[in-house]
Amino acid sequence: MMVKGKIRTLLFLAAVVASGCDRGGESSISQATPTPTPPAGPALEVRESESPSGQDSREPELFATADGRMIMSWVEKIRDRRHALKFAVLDPAGWSEARTVAEGENWFVNWADFPSVIALSDGSLAAHWLVKSGPGTYAYDVNIARIFHLMELNRKALSEGKVKMSQLIALAGARLMVG
């Protein structure tokens, strides 16, 4: 009798556990998946555009600014062992002229550790790139530069002489190239 009672109790507990794990039927509120709401505003438009990068460029990176512009940065091979970090800004008028942030012969360049140029909330830009610091395969430093007033540069302002390249100031990093 005692064994039959234990078996009945175990069968009862197994049925309770199995019914609690039932995934069929109506979902409870805690298991409901919210339906995504489409974002407000205009639909995303994809357009083809000519790249501002040079012939031997690599490691492209895109950054969307708060005001809707895009910054594309990339590494361009200049000579056998010399590389440059460049960027251009895309606005409704098109791509700005490509600008060089820094260049050097001892850069750590590969597909996984790519440099970038981003916009900061004050309108300045920040850039980073990797420079070898020793004989080891992965011995490198991260160089960082802050570039002021570059968000104000565009083709029209430069061509009209309203903005001068001397307005660029870099803090930290390798040699700044202001072209």
Backbone hydrogen bonds, N-H to C=O, Kabsch-Sander energy under -0.5 kcal/mol:
donor,donor_aa,acceptor,acceptor_aa,energy
5,G,1,M,-2.0
6,K,2,M,-1.8
7,I,3,V,-2.4
8,R,4,K,-2.5
9,T,5,G,-2.2
10,L,6,K,-2.6
11,L,7,I,-2.7
12,F,8,R,-2.5
13,L,9,T,-2.5
14,A,10,L,-2.5
15,A,11,L,-2.2
16,V,12,F,-2.0
17,V,13,L,-2.6
18,A,14,A,-2.6
19,S,15,A,-2.3
20,G,16,V,-1.7
21,C,17,V,-1.1
22,D,19,S,-0.8
31,Q,28,S,-1.0
32,A,28,S,-0.7
32,A,29,I,-0.9
47,R,45,E,-0.5
57,S,54,G,-0.7
57,S,55,Q,-0.7
58,R,75,V,-2.6
61,E,73,S,-2.2
63,F,71,I,-2.0
65,T,69,R,-3.1
68,G,65,T,-1.5
70,M,90,L,-1.9
71,I,63,F,-3.0
72,M,70,M,-0.5
72,M,88,A,-2.6
73,S,61,E,-2.6
73,S,71,I,-0.5
74,W,86,K,-2.2
75,V,58,R,-2.7
76,E,84,A,-2.7
77,K,56,D,-2.8
78,I,76,E,-0.5
78,I,82,R,-2.8
79,R,82,R,-1.1
83,H,104,G,-2.8
84,A,76,E,-1.9
85,L,102,A,-2.8
86,K,74,W,-2.8
86,K,84,A,-0.6
87,F,99,R,-2.1
88,A,72,M,-1.9
90,L,70,M,-3.4
91,D,89,V,-0.6
91,D,94,G,-2.0
94,G,91,D,-2.0
96,S,89,V,-2.2
99,R,87,F,-3.0
101,V,85,L,-3.3
101,V,99,R,-0.5
102,A,85,L,-1.0
103,E,175,R,-0.7
104,G,83,H,-2.3
108,F,130,L,-1.7
109,V,107,W,-0.8
114,F,112,A,-0.7
116,S,128,H,-1.6
118,I,126,A,-2.9
120,L,124,S,-3.2
123,G,120,L,-1.9
125,L,147,I,-3.3
126,A,118,I,-2.6
127,A,145,A,-3.0
128,H,116,S,-2.0
129,W,143,N,-1.8
131,V,141,D,-2.4
132,K,106,N,-3.2
133,S,139,A,-2.2
134,G,139,A,-0.9
139,A,136,G,-1.5
140,Y,138,Y,-1.1
141,D,131,V,-3.2
143,N,129,W,-3.2
143,N,141,D,-0.7
145,A,127,A,-2.5
146,R,171,L,-0.9
147,I,125,L,-3.3
148,F,146,R,-0.5
148,F,169,I,-1.1
151,M,123,G,-0.8
152,E,149,H,-1.1
153,L,150,L,-1.0
158,L,154,N,-2.2
159,S,155,R,-2.6
160,E,156,K,-2.1
161,G,158,L,-1.1
162,K,157,A,-2.0
163,V,157,A,-1.1
167,Q,164,K,-2.0
168,L,165,M,-1.9
171,L,146,R,-0.8
177,M,101,V,-1.2
178,V,176,L,-0.6
